[in-house]
Amino acid sequence: MGPPIQTVKSIDRLAYSEVIDVRSPGEYAEDHVPEAKNLYVLDDSQRVEVGTTYKQVNAFEAKKLGASLVSKNISRWIANRLRGKPRDYRPLVYCWRGGQRSMSLATVLAAIGWEVTVIEGGYKRYRQQVRETLEQAFSSQPLVIITGLTGTRKTDLLHLLEQRGEQVLDLEGLANHRGSLLGSHPGSQQPTQKYFESLLADRASTLDPKRPLWIEAESNKIGNLYCPLPLWSAMRQAPQVEINAP
């Protein structure tokens, strides 16, 4: 028997060797913990197949089918993706609600001998943590807004400030967008709204609330994405530095 499976309610991804999202690729694409790896135990079509069997046949047959598919997927991940992990590998695992999908992988990894932790409440708890972080982080964080016309190199100044040790939040970078005039980056897509908020919350969790945070002036919409209300409200009230250039 391996070490017991631990559970946590809040997520500090840097405290673990790796974060594993066992949900289907479609669920993962909509939103996930930043830098989490998608080692699904059921892919999108398999998830539909199990759900259909549950509704049209019965729960017992659905569980048998699910167990067979989950076992095959876990076997493949261990044989390939996880085979080279060392003895001190410490993964954090989550699914939609912290139930059967995450525990199925966690149980096997713990039996191997790895120290495994599962997010209690799964993705739903993580999503709540994102909302709480965005609400709290920008309510007291001192902000400084860089304003100026397009072409005054506000983004370059933002990056220069970061190189010199200042705290910076690059909203356009996180949104994968070049602003209202230049538009999106050719050949690439913006993240979903939920994943944009996940990236913001991840950045906010690293900030020092006693030091100013520099942000380039934006509207409340960056391409197809909306700036979360707590941040947008704080930006509207923050002091501004205007850049003028030919």
N, C-alpha and C positions, 0 to 999 in steps of 0.2 A: 504494500500500500504506500502511495506517495504522500507528500505533505498535504495538509488540509487546504481546501480552496478558501481563499480570503474574499471578503466582500467590502466594497467601499461605496459611499453615497456621493462623494464629490470626486472630481477627476483632476489629477495633476499628472499629465502625460509624461512629464520629464522624470517622474519617479520610477518609471518602468523601462524595461529593455525595449519594449515595443507595445503598441496598442493594436489589438486585432478586432476588426469589425466582422462578425460572422453573418451579417444580414446579406440579402441578395444583392447582386450588382446594381439593380435598379434603385433599391433603397439607399445604397452607399452613394450612388451618383447624386442623389438629391441633397444629401448632407451627411457629414461624418466628422468625427474628431480629427482635427488637422494632423496630417502625417500618419493616420491610422492605416493599416493594411487590410484589404478586403479578402479575407480567407473565408468565403461563404460556406455554410454547411448545406444550403439549398440554393441553387441558382433561381433565376426568375421563373423559368418554365417549370422547374421541379416544385417550386413553392405553389404555383397555380395547380399543378397536378395533385399535390397532397390536399390542398384546400378543397378542390372539386371532389375528391374521393371522400373527404369528411362530410361534405354536404349531400352527395348523391348516394353514397353507400353507407358507411358508418365510421365512428371514431376509431374502432379497433383496426379496421382495414387501413385507414389513413395512417395510423401510428406504425403499422408494419411497413407500409410503403416508405414513410418518412425515415424510419430507422435504417432501412436498406440504403436509401439515397444519401443520408447523412454519413453513414459509415464509409461509403465509397469516397465521398468528398474529403472527409477527414483523413482517410488513408492516403489520398493523393497529396494533401498538404504536408503531412508528416514525412512522406517519402521524398518530397522535393523541396518545398519552401522551408520546412523546419528542420530538416535532417542535420544541417550543419550548425545548429544552435548549441552553445556550450552548456555545461551543467548549471551555471549560475544565471541562465536566461530567466527573466521574470516578466511574463506577458500580462497585460491587462486586457480582458476579453469582454465584449458586450454584444447584445443583440437588441431587439426592439424593446422588450420589457424586462430583460434580465432573467429570462425563463429557460425553456428547454433548449433552444438553439445555442445559447452561450454556454450552458452547463454541459451540453454534449461534447463540445470541444474541450472545455476546461477540465472535465473529468478525465479525458484521455491524456491531456498534457500533464495533469497532476500525477496520474498513474505512472507516467514515464519518470517523474521525479522533479519536474520543474515547479517552482513556486508560482502559482497562478492566482490572479485576483479577478473577480467579476464585478462589474458595476451593478449595484443593486438598483433595480428600476430601469436598467438598460439605457437605450437611446432616449427614451422619454424623460428620464431623469437628467441626462446630459443636456437635452434641449432646454429644460427648465433652468439648469445651471447657466447656460448661455444667456438667457433672458435676465437672470439675476445679476450676472457679471456686467452686462451692458447697462443695466439700470443703476448699479452702484458705482461703477468705475468712473463714469463721467459726471457724476453729481458733485464731486469735490475736486476732480483733477483740474489744475490750472492749465488753460489752453491759450495759445497764441496763434492767430490766423494770418497766413501770408496771402495778401491779395495783390492784384495787378492784372493788366490786360494780357490776353493770349500772346505769347511770344516773349514775355519778359523773364522766362526761364525760372518760373516759380518752383517747378519740380526739381530742377537742377540745384536750386538753393536748398530745397528740402533735403536732398541727398547729401549736400555738402555739410549741412548742419548735423546730419546723422554721423558722417565721417568724423566730425569733431566732437562727438560724444554727447550730443543733444538727443533728447527723446523726440521721436518723429513718428507720425502716423500717416502713411502714404495711402490715402483712400483710393486714388486712381490705380495704384499698383495692386491693391487687394481686390479691386473691382475689375481688374484687367480691362481698363478703359483709359482713353487719352483726353477725356474732358468733352464738354458740350460741342466745341467747334471741330476738334480733330476726330472725335468719334472712337469707335472700337478698333482694336488691333486687327488688321487683315488676317484672315485665316484662323482666328482663335475666338473662342466663345467666353462670355462672362460666366462666373460661377452662378449657381442658383442663389436666390435671396437668402435661404437658410444657411448655405455654406458661407456666403459673404459675412453673415452675422457670426458664424462660428470663427472665421478668421479674425474678425474684429475683437471678439471676446478673448481669443487666444492671445492676441497682441495686448489687449487691455490688462490681462492678468499678469503681465511682466512689468507694468509701469510703476514708477516711483511716484506716489501721489503728492510728494513734496516738491517735485521738480516740474517745470513747465513742459507741455507737450505741444510741439509745432505741427500745424496742419495747414495744408493748402486750402484756400477758400473753394467751396463747392456749393452747388445747389443741393436741395434735399434728394435729388435723383442723379445718379451717376450711370448713364446709359439706361439699362433696364432695371437697375437696382436702386432701392430706396435706402437712404441713410437712416439708421434706427433713431427713433424720436429722442431718446435720452442724449445721444451724441449731437444730433441736430440742434436741439434746444440749447445745449452748452455752447456750441459753435456760434450761435446767433448772439449770445451774450458776451463772447470773449473779445478781448482787445485785438486790434488788427495792425499789421505792419504792411504798408502798401509799397509795392515795387514799381518804380518808374524807369523806363528804358526806351531808347529810340526804336 
